[in-house]
Amino acid sequence: MGKGKSSGYSYKSSGSNAKGNHYCARDYGSSASNSNSYHYSNSDGSYYYSNPDGSSYYNSGSGYSKYSSSNGGGGWSSYGGSKSYK
């Protein structure tokens, strides 16, 4: 796997399974809050990101989404256009 030249990460692993689900793991180094970030996407339309700043984002693919901030003290969830904040 290669190095993400402009983004400052290196690929750790990635792949797909027989059901069409995909994942990708990246190493952002020791200066990142979450140096081993990853994302996955599934054939049902759902996906999840664990970001290098420590935040995370989930989308169900069917109207529900959730964001958690890096410090755990904030974020939001949304369903059908209605958003609630932590």
Contacts in CASP RR format, 6 or more apart in sequence:
PFRMAT RR
TARGET T0000
AUTHOR 0000-0000-0000
METHOD contacts of the structure
MODEL  1
MGKGKSSGYSYKSSGSNAKGNHYCARDYGSSASNSNSYHYSNSDGSYYYS
NPDGSSYYNSGSGYSKYSSSNGGGGWSSYGGSKSYK
1 10 0 8 1.000
1 11 0 8 1.000
1 12 0 8 1.000
1 13 0 8 1.000
1 14 0 8 1.000
2 10 0 8 1.000
2 11 0 8 1.000
3 9 0 8 1.000
3 10 0 8 1.000
3 11 0 8 1.000
4 10 0 8 1.000
4 11 0 8 1.000
8 28 0 8 1.000
9 26 0 8 1.000
9 27 0 8 1.000
9 28 0 8 1.000
9 29 0 8 1.000
9 37 0 8 1.000
9 52 0 8 1.000
10 26 0 8 1.000
10 27 0 8 1.000
11 24 0 8 1.000
11 25 0 8 1.000
11 26 0 8 1.000
11 27 0 8 1.000
12 25 0 8 1.000
12 26 0 8 1.000
12 27 0 8 1.000
12 36 0 8 1.000
13 23 0 8 1.000
13 24 0 8 1.000
13 25 0 8 1.000
14 22 0 8 1.000
14 23 0 8 1.000
14 24 0 8 1.000
14 25 0 8 1.000
15 22 0 8 1.000
15 23 0 8 1.000
15 24 0 8 1.000
16 22 0 8 1.000
16 23 0 8 1.000
19 42 0 8 1.000
19 43 0 8 1.000
20 42 0 8 1.000
20 43 0 8 1.000
21 40 0 8 1.000
21 41 0 8 1.000
21 42 0 8 1.000
21 43 0 8 1.000
22 40 0 8 1.000
22 41 0 8 1.000
22 42 0 8 1.000
23 38 0 8 1.000
23 39 0 8 1.000
23 40 0 8 1.000
23 41 0 8 1.000
24 38 0 8 1.000
24 39 0 8 1.000
24 40 0 8 1.000
25 36 0 8 1.000
25 37 0 8 1.000
25 38 0 8 1.000
26 36 0 8 1.000
26 37 0 8 1.000
26 38 0 8 1.000
26 52 0 8 1.000
27 35 0 8 1.000
27 36 0 8 1.000
28 34 0 8 1.000
28 35 0 8 1.000
28 36 0 8 1.000
28 37 0 8 1.000
28 52 0 8 1.000
29 35 0 8 1.000
32 52 0 8 1.000
32 53 0 8 1.000
33 52 0 8 1.000
33 53 0 8 1.000
33 54 0 8 1.000
33 70 0 8 1.000
34 50 0 8 1.000
34 51 0 8 1.000
34 52 0 8 1.000
34 53 0 8 1.000
34 54 0 8 1.000
34 70 0 8 1.000
35 52 0 8 1.000
37 49 0 8 1.000
37 50 0 8 1.000
37 51 0 8 1.000
37 52 0 8 1.000
37 54 0 8 1.000
38 49 0 8 1.000
38 50 0 8 1.000
39 47 0 8 1.000
39 48 0 8 1.000
39 49 0 8 1.000
39 50 0 8 1.000
40 47 0 8 1.000
40 48 0 8 1.000
41 47 0 8 1.000
44 61 0 8 1.000
45 59 0 8 1.000
45 60 0 8 1.000
45 61 0 8 1.000
45 62 0 8 1.000
46 58 0 8 1.000
46 59 0 8 1.000
46 60 0 8 1.000
46 61 0 8 1.000
46 62 0 8 1.000
47 58 0 8 1.000
47 59 0 8 1.000
47 61 0 8 1.000
48 56 0 8 1.000
48 57 0 8 1.000
48 58 0 8 1.000
48 59 0 8 1.000
49 56 0 8 1.000
49 57 0 8 1.000
49 58 0 8 1.000
50 56 0 8 1.000
51 57 0 8 1.000
51 70 0 8 1.000
53 70 0 8 1.000
54 70 0 8 1.000
55 67 0 8 1.000
55 68 0 8 1.000
55 69 0 8 1.000
55 70 0 8 1.000
56 67 0 8 1.000
56 68 0 8 1.000
57 65 0 8 1.000
57 66 0 8 1.000
57 67 0 8 1.000
57 68 0 8 1.000
58 65 0 8 1.000
58 66 0 8 1.000
58 67 0 8 1.000
59 65 0 8 1.000
63 78 0 8 1.000
63 79 0 8 1.000
63 80 0 8 1.000
63 81 0 8 1.000
64 77 0 8 1.000
64 78 0 8 1.000
64 79 0 8 1.000
64 80 0 8 1.000
65 77 0 8 1.000
65 78 0 8 1.000
65 79 0 8 1.000
66 76 0 8 1.000
66 77 0 8 1.000
66 78 0 8 1.000
67 75 0 8 1.000
67 76 0 8 1.000
67 77 0 8 1.000
68 74 0 8 1.000
68 75 0 8 1.000
68 86 0 8 1.000
69 75 0 8 1.000
73 86 0 8 1.000
74 85 0 8 1.000
74 86 0 8 1.000
75 85 0 8 1.000
75 86 0 8 1.000
76 83 0 8 1.000
76 84 0 8 1.000
76 85 0 8 1.000
76 86 0 8 1.000
77 83 0 8 1.000
77 84 0 8 1.000
78 84 0 8 1.000
END
